[in-house]
Amino acid sequence: MIDRLTGWLKRRSENSQVTYSRFGLPGDEVDERAPPTQIHVAHFDDDAPEFRAFFTHSTRAAAVAAGFGLSCSVFSFVMFLFEFRWEAHGGGADFGTLIGSLLFLIIGTVVHWQVLIGIRKESAMNLIPAIMVYSFLIIVELVIYILAANHIVNSSLLFTYPPDKNTPTFLTLSVFYLTVMGVQAAMLLSICKARTYFEAKEAHRKEVQIAENGKRQNPQMQIVYVKPTEVIAPMTSDAEATVLTSPPPRVILAANDEIA
């Protein structure tokens, strides 16, 4: 049932048409004005500043972040298997710890692999799990850091016994947590910018599709790509001879149409 509904919605979205009646609905009053000669579509710049991260394109930065995260997930799992003291448990293995480490490996692998798939398919949806996971991790790590730092500071003020060598100092704790959270924040920023790029590119693709559908209905019409620095010539109303405001750069508008 869900597949049928999704297919129906997709077919409806692909049947987008451009109409030049006054209200844009079948059966309404037909506009007697001459057909438009141009339709304006916003120009899409792949190298726009909002699509770049860390002196490179956001997709490359997101791919590097996904590869680094995937490597860290596998490396952390392998290192944990060798470093954990399994002999300290009576049965030779702690199944709870083993299941937890397997879940860590599976989630880390799937999340970062989805980012790579999303970059390959140019799909913003595949990047959402990584954004959610990294946002959750940063918040949890920040809370743990605040609680641990507060405990260390209060312990040093209340007790004067010699510090334990196995207990991390405030400086060590701060360097570790802030470094980890900083790297994760950089990875999150790269993935978010890549998602913004894919969403903008998909919106531009739909705009071009609608413009091409309109051109098929009116072959004499030209598709004009407008850059952000360009200004569309203001339109005038024949009835009142007043100048009307130009449309925003992301709006598809026929050149001879009026703004109500």
HELIX and SHEET records of a PDB file:
HELIX    1   1 ILE A    2  GLU A   14  1                                  13    
HELIX    2   2 PRO A   49  PHE A   51  5                                   3    
HELIX    3   3 SER A   58  GLU A   83  1                                  26    
HELIX    4   4 TRP A   86  ALA A   88  5                                   3    
HELIX    5   5 PHE A   95  LYS A  121  1                                  27    
HELIX    6   6 MET A  125  LEU A  127  5                                   3    
HELIX    7   7 ILE A  128  LEU A  158  1                                  31    
HELIX    8   8 PHE A  170  GLN A  217  1                                  48    
SHEET    1   A 3 GLN A 222  VAL A 226  0                                        
SHEET    2   A 3 GLN A  38  ALA A  42  1                                        
SHEET    3   A 3 LEU A 253  ALA A 254 -1                                        
SHEET    1   B 2 ARG A  52  ALA A  53  0                                        
SHEET    2   B 2 THR A  56  HIS A  57 -1                                        
SHEET    1   C 2 MET A 235  THR A 236  0                                        
SHEET    2   C 2 VAL A 243  LEU A 244 -1                                        
END                                                                             
